[in-house]
């Protein structure tokens, strides 16, 4: 069985793959790969736009594993019609995104982002009040791998966790799980509202004026999901009109954020350049998902971890 990796695997990673019976591994650079490299390939590790036509015309390709969690840029309808199984790297970045999310909450409560600004000006200055995350309620909208890890860390800091997901399946780290249909009513009870949603037709612009109006004026909005899930104009209005206390944004739309956006000048807003998902450990964690799936594929003819639902888009 031919496996083509577009990820430059380490020697140790190659050895782990080649130990799986019947696997014939080839590694190719995404910059130099051609459709000819797909000949007889049954499994593809990661995606390259340059291979799109070759992939859609392939008669042998059965499964694609991508490194990242987001798959909205792939031709999902065509892949579905071809019957190609698609799996993603969801969960490989859960630890680092959760850590950064906790950092946002701590910074906003302790005004540490303002202290950094004062340090640059050599100012010894207080920014009261200084609050705590302990005892606060955090609502996580979109409880997947990342949301569950955020909840785990939040509970360790003495916070109450409310989870929102399409299914009402429980999570050990969530104190109360509610369906998507009810989260707009429940959002008023949260001190922090964390957007961990994927980019789909259903989630596009779901965080808008109506939702910000429902939030507590003392609540903070944190987006570590996808930029398109938020109406940026409505968010700016909510912040300017003090309908919410502040925000931390790792994703925006468009990216990069326009230089003339008023968000840059707001002292109650933290902006990071879509880096929450980046970690020196990401590649190895993503590889572990692929390796487990490949072992299952060889032994059972199917993969079971992180299978993308084409109808839902994630």
Buried (B, 14 or more C-beta within 10 A) or exposed (E): BBBBBBBEBEEEBEEBBEEBEEBEBEBBEBEEBEBEBBEEBBBBBBBBEBBBEBBBEBEEBBBBBBBBBBBEEBBBEEBBEBEBBBBBBBBBBBBBBBBBBBBBBEBBBBBBBBBEEBEEEEEEEEBEEEBEBEEBBBBBBBBBBBBBBBBBBBBEBEBBBBBBBEEEEEBEBBBBBBEBEEBBEBBEBBBBBBBBBBBBEEBBEBBBBEBBBBBBEEBBBBBBBBBBBBBBEBBBBBBEEEBBBBBBBBBBBEEEBEEEBEBEEBEBBBBBEBEBBEBEEBBEBBBBBBBBBBBBBBEEEEBEBBBBEBEEBB
